[in-house]
Structures are given as C-alpha cells and as structure tokens.
C-alpha cells in the first residue's frame, strides 16, 4: 500500500487534535458568512474584497497544514491576521501570501468527504447534526478567539451548503453568480493548462465519476450545472431568508456599493466595516466569450439541455 502525502498529513493532524485547546462550556451560536458558487465564478475576488473592507476573521495558509489544532493556531495568529494586505490577484483560487486569506480546504475535509460515493456532496437532510458537534464548537471557539465573525470561502462547500445551513442556523450564504458559459470557458482554460487535463479539477458533484469519459467541454458544463443546482436546491430547503445573491459583474463594477449593501445586511449579526477604502473603485471583468463560435454555440446548447434535464 502506497501512502499519499495527504494521507500522511491527515494522520499527522489526527495526532495533533488532542493537543488543541478545548475550552469547557457553551459558546454563543456563531453567524459565519459562507461565500459559495461554482469554480471560476468570482468567489476569490469576493473573498478578497470582503476581508479588506469588513472586520472579519478568516483562515490563512497554515490552517491547511495544521488543521488538527485550529484553536491553538487561531490563538497564535490572532494578532497577525486582523486585516490582510490589499492584494487583488490570485491563481485558481490561491491568493499569494503566507498570511493571505485561504480556502483552507483541509480543515473542512475533517468533516466532509474529499471524494466519496457522492463526490463531495453532503445532503442537508441526511446529516445527523449531533455528529458535527466538534465542528460547531471549533467554529464558535475560533470566532471567539479572533473576536470577529468568520467568513469562509471554499468552492467545495458549495455542495455541502444544506448541511452547513443546518449546522449553523445563523449563518448567511453569499452566492456568487456569473454567466454559466463564461464559467465553463474559464474552467476549460484551467483544465487545459494543467499537466494532465483529463484529471478532474475542483468541485466534485455527485455522479462526476461517470462523466470522466465525456469530452472535456461536457464535463465542465455538467460540473457548473450540478454545482449551481445543488446550491439553489439545498439553500431553498434549509436556509430560506439567509441567502444573499451577488452577480460577479456587479462586484466588479461597483465593489464599494456591494460592501455597503452587504454590511447593511450583516450588521445586526456583529459585522463591522472598516472606515477606509482599500480596494480599487472597479475591477476588470471578462464579459465576452472568446471561444470559437461553433464551440460556444455547442456549449451554450448543452447547458440549455442540462437545465431542461435532457442532455444528449
């Protein structure tokens, strides 16, 4: 049996877990903000703007390696992660900088599958809330240590949105929206740029194993459609009244007004805004399809078939 690096890292963090600081007693119910959406929809830029302009706690790269002791790590980094450097670049979701806001996927994979029979999907209706007491306690404790509400950006969480809504009844979900054709175009470029484009990349919806024999353009179309469908269905079932929709184009065109509106929606939950503005007044957004016309039409028609639940 050949152990993968991630298996060794998981074993190391399981050994660390008993060393973490577990405070006795109950914590106030946290009200985290989850930024979700299909991969390449603009969630990373949303994360960067929010962590610049709202006084929130966030995870950094060390949480991806020492996820077995998140409370001690939060305590050790609490003075170093008050507000990140104003960096507005990223590479496939990765923001440069050791203490920059991070997706911290490994923390969540302690509780949700990296790749199970349903991919990374966890149905909200299927979970036993009591089994996630440790996760709820960790999030509450980290928020208390950082003395701020927490914001999480991780596209993998898009397919666990219903479960998160049940586990955190005060949570809010910021759903980033973008033209599905433009998302597919960006995903295609990301896949093609990888050493082996045939290897699945990013969010794993249920059924993705069966799609691996399909052409690449059909794989990304199904990925985008399935992720979006799960988000909308699960949040409608488990988080009514707690969803905030954010068109990516609006974020790029008027980020200051987006923050004003978001702060207004979250202020009663303990979210505060910084008085100064450190973001650009607008961001460039790709709004045009650059695929060959025949490829764009084929992809557009296939997305329509998926929405009608009759893919060819």
N, C-alpha and C positions, 0 to 999 in steps of 0.2 A: 504493500500500500504506500503510495506516494502522497505525502502531506503537502498541501498547498501552503503558500505563505499566509493566506488569510486564515487557514485552519490553525496555524501556529499562533497567529496574532489573537485569534478568538480564545485559544487555550490560555495564553498569557493573561488576557483580560479577565477570564473567569477566575484565575488565581488572584488577581488584584481585587476583585469585587469585595471580599470580606474585609479588606483594609479601608474601604470607603467610609466616610463619616456618616453614620446613620443616627440622626437625632431622634429622640423619642417624642411622642405626642403627635397631634394632628396639625396639618398645615391648612392655611386658607386655600380654598379652591382656586387654582390659577386660571388665568384668562389668556392663554397664548394666542398668537396670530400665526396661522399656517399659510404660507404662500405656495400655491399649487397651480398646476397646469401641465399640459403636455411638454415634453422636452423641446427646447428651441422656441418656446412661446414668449420668452421675455421675463421669466421668473428671476433670473440672476440680476438683471438690471433693476427690477423691482426691489429686490433684497438690498442692493447697494444704496438705492435712494432712501429706503425706509431706515436703514441703520445709520445713515448720515443725518437724517432730519428728525427722527423720533428717538426719544430716550428709552432704548430697549436693550435687553440682554440678548446675546447671540453666541452661538458656538463658533470656535475657531479650529484651525487645523489640528491642534493637539487632541481635541475630542475625537478625532478619527483614529487615534492610535492608543489613547489611554481611556477608552470608553468604559472600562470596568470600574473606574473610580471618578465618575463625573462630578461628584460633590466636592471632593478634595481638589480636583482640577479647577473647578469654578472658583473655589476659595483662593487658590494660588494665583489665578489670573484676574481676579476681580478688579484690581486697580489698573490693569493693562488693557482692558477691553471695554472701556467706557464709551469710546466713540472711535470708529476705525478711521484710518487715513482715507482722504477723499479720492479713492481710486475707482474709475468707471470703465475698466477693461476686464475682460475675462476670457477664458479659453474653455469652451464646452462646460460652463458652469463653475469653473475654478477661478477664483479671484486671487491674484498674486499677493503674497504677503503672509508670513507665518501666523500673524495675529489677525488677518483679514477674516471677515465673515465666511463661514464654510458650510457646505452641505452636511457634513458630519454624518454620512450615511451609516457608518458602523455603529453608532450609538443606537439607531433605530432598529438595526438588524439584530440587536439583542432580543427584540420583542416581536419583530415581524420577519417573515421569510425573505432570505436573499433570493431564493428561487425554489419555490415549492411546486406542488402539482398544479396550482393555480397561478404560477408565476409569483409575483409579489402581491397579488390581490388578497385582501382580507375583507370579507363582507361584514359590514357593521352589525347586521342582525345575527351573525354567527358567533360573535365573541362572548366569552364569559368575563365580564368586567372585573370580577374578583381576581382573576389570574394576572391582571396587569396592575396590581396594587403597587408593585415596586416601581414601575414606570411613572405612575401618577405621583408617587412620593418623590421620585427623583426630580421631576419637572417642578414640583412645588418647592422643593428644597433649593434647587438651583436658582429659581426666581427670587427666593428669599435671600440667598447669599449675594446675588448680584443687585438686589434691591430694585429690580425693574421687571416689568412684564417681558416675556420672552417672545421673540419672533423666530420662526423656523422656516427655512426654505430648503425643500428637498423634493425633487420631482417624483421620487419613488413613493413619497407619502400621498401622491395623488390617488393611488389605487388602494389606499388604506383610509381614505377620508371619512368614510362612515364609521369605522372603528374609532378613529380619533375623536369624532364628534360625540360618540357615546362615552368615551373615557374622559373627555374634558368638556363638560356641559356648558362652560362659559367661554369656550374657545370661539374664535372667529376665523373664517376661511376666506382668504383673498385669492380669487380665481382669476388668473391672467388669461385674457382672451386674445387670439390672433387668428388671422385668416388661415384655415387649415392647409390650404395649398402652399402658402408661404412657409408654414411649419414643415410640411413634407419636403419642400425644396431645400430648406436648411438641414433637415435630417439626412437627406440623400447626400449632400455635400459632406456632412460629418462622417457618415458611414464610408464613403468612397475614400476619404482622406486617411482612414485608419489602415494599419498594416494589413489586416485581413477584413475586407468589407463584409464578408459572409457571416462574421461573428456578430451576434445580436448586441445592440448597444442601448444603454439607458433603460427606461421603464419596461418591465416585463408584465404585460397584461395576461389574463388567463387565456390559454389557447395559443400563446406565441410559439410554443414548440412546434405546433403543426404548421406554422407559417414559414418556417425556415427554408422550405423547398420552393417557396414562391419567389418571383422576381423581386429585386430589392425595392422597387417603387411600390409594389403591393404591400410589402412588409411594413414600410414606414406609414403608408396610408392606414393600414389596419391598426398600427400602434397608436397613431394620433386619434383615430376614431374611437377605439376601445377605451383609451385613457379618458377622453372627454366624456364619453357616455357614462363611465363609472363615476366620475366626479359628479356629474349632474344628478344621476340617479341616487347615489349614496347620500349626497348632501340634502337633496329634496326629502329623503326619508328620515334622516337623522339630525339635520341641522337647519330646520326652517327658521328663517329670520336671522341667521347668523352668517350669511354668505354676502360677500362684497365682490362684485364683478369689476374687473379693471381691464378695459381694452388697452392692449400694448401701444397702439398708435396714440392714444390719449396720454399715456405716461410719457412718451417721447415728446409730444407736442407741448404739454403743459404740466411738467412734473411738480411745480410749486403748487398749483391748484389741486392736483391729485393729493398732495400731502395735507393741504388744508382740509380737504374733504375727508380724508382718512382719519386725521386727528379728531375731527368733529365726531366721527362715528365711534372712535375708540376711547375718547377722553373719559367717559364715565367708568371705564374699566381700569383706569390708572395709567393710561398712556399720556405722556407729556411730550411736547415738541421743543426742539432747540430754538432759541430766538434768532439765530443767524442762519443764513442760507449758504450751503457749501456745495451745492450741486449746480451743474450748468442750467441755463434757463430752458434749454431744449436739447434733445438728443436726436441724432440721425437714425432714422428707421428705414429698413428695407421694406418697401411697399409695392415693389414691382416683381413680376415673375420673369426670371431670366432663362428659364428652361426653354428648349426648342418648342415651338408651338405645338407640334404633334405630341410631344411628351407631356406638356402642360395640359392639353385637352384630354389626353388619356387618363392622367392622374385626377383631373377635375371630375371626369365622368365616373371614375371608380369611387371617389369619395361620395358622390351622389348616390351610387348604388349601395354603398355601405350604410348611408343614412336611411335609405329605403329598405335596408335589411335584405338585399337581393344581389350580393356581389357575384359577378360572373366567374 
